[in-house]
Amino acid sequence: MKRYPTYIPVAEPNLGGNELKYVTDCVKSGWISSLGKYVGQFEENFATFCGSKYGISACNGTVAIHLALVALGIGRGDEVIVPSLTFVATANSVLYTGAKPVFVDSEMSTWNIDPSEIEKKITKKTKAIIVVHLYGHPAKMDEIMKIARKHNLSVIEDAAEAHGAMYKKKRVGSIADIGCFSFYGNKTLTTGEGGMITTNKKKLANDMRFLKDHAMSATKRYYHPKLGYNYRITNIEAALGVAQLEKAEVFLKKKREIALKYTKLLQDIPSLLFPPEESWAKNSYWMYSIVLKPGTKIRRANFMQKLKELNIDSRPFFIPNHTFPYFEGSKKKDQYPVATFLGANGVNLPSSVLLKNEQIEFISEAIHTLLQ
Ligand SMILES: *Cc1c(COP(=O)(O)O)cnc(C)c1O
């Protein structure tokens, strides 16, 4: 095969709507810090989009999770349950509080935390569970919420990769105590860098607003009754967010079309696993992903290298976090067989909303050539 004439990236933002207009408004008006009308507008619109009461913006998704944990009172001596197969920010945020992340394996049917493995990891020190809706597919929230209620644990949804995904009739981020989102440049909706927290609980919302703004007293300026943080987003980033949200439904529709097209073109390849979509779920397909089954004739690294030679970008799945030296170290592989398998064999394909049909066809043809 001849290489594609231009590079096809895994992710690329679509900034072709009102982004420039709103950002120009910030610059022209001088409102470029975290004060400015777009911040409140973005928070309100995003909360509405998720079906949550409150939206609290943050400067990125990682600190959004950290802030959520702090507001829930989690700190030194506590344990927080997290999936091993996720982006490192999930477990790192737990470490930032002084608490310990306790890893749980994934399940094949959703690629998310396996509810049947959670209870085994609960101890007297466990305070919370963070679920991750990996690559856009929701985790099994009912099962997880039931376990959490039984053991009196808080639940945070790390929905950084799942803007707009549906669990039954609800958008992710609106189901647990707190939802956390990222708007990093490669996410479904992006502000370059940025984050959001969603919740239905007024007290938590107020506490998080307070903590993210240096925990300054509302009645006495420059008096700080608690350790706070500066986790604010800028008006410029929020302006991008407002413009991105105007196109959220269009983006989600496009992501779904991309996914359906890939699956249609690739489904006759027996050595592939395709992205999950349970009957109760609506996958938001942040990244269209395939998994090379055991016995595939080409190794993953080689497969990705060959794609690259054809001008096709791809990403390996996340490496299960329990293997990192500052967590558990690499010795406990056999305890996380599903995370280990998916982490070693998964590949994210180009999934940008700017992707053209002809590019999906080219990529699919390349994959056929490499795997058959
Ligand atoms: C992107 C991401 C984050 C972190 O977001 P940043 O905005 O990059 O800090 C957290 N969790 C998951 C699962 C992510 O994919």
The ligand as an SDF file (V2000), in Angstrom:
LIG
                    3D

 15 15  0  0  0  0  0  0  0  0999 V2000
   -7.2290   13.0220   30.3220 C   0  0  0  0  0  0  0  0  0  0  0  0
   -7.5400   12.2430   31.5610 C   0  0  0  0  0  0  0  0  0  0  0  0
   -7.4000   12.7800   32.8520 C   0  0  0  0  0  0  0  0  0  0  0  0
   -6.6660   14.0430   33.1630 C   0  0  0  0  0  0  0  0  0  0  0  0
   -6.9630   15.1470   32.5260 O   0  0  0  0  0  0  0  0  0  0  0  0
   -5.9340   16.3630   32.3280 P   0  0  0  0  0  0  0  0  0  0  0  0
   -6.8580   17.4440   31.9200 O   0  0  0  0  0  0  0  0  0  0  0  0
   -4.9730   15.9680   31.2760 O   0  0  0  0  0  0  0  0  0  0  0  0
   -5.2850   16.6360   33.6330 O   0  0  0  0  0  0  0  0  0  0  0  0
   -7.8370   12.0480   33.9260 C   0  0  0  0  0  0  0  0  0  0  0  0
   -8.3440   10.8230   33.7770 N   0  0  0  0  0  0  0  0  0  0  0  0
   -8.4700   10.2490   32.5760 C   0  0  0  0  0  0  0  0  0  0  0  0
   -9.0590    8.8830   32.4950 C   0  0  0  0  0  0  0  0  0  0  0  0
   -8.0490   10.9230   31.4310 C   0  0  0  0  0  0  0  0  0  0  0  0
   -8.1370   10.3340   30.2340 O   0  0  0  0  0  0  0  0  0  0  0  0
  1  2  1  0
  2  3  1  0
  2 14  2  0
  3  4  1  0
  3 10  2  0
  4  5  1  0
  5  6  1  0
  6  7  2  0
  6  8  1  0
  6  9  1  0
 10 11  1  0
 11 12  2  0
 12 13  1  0
 12 14  1  0
 14 15  1  0
M  END
$$$$
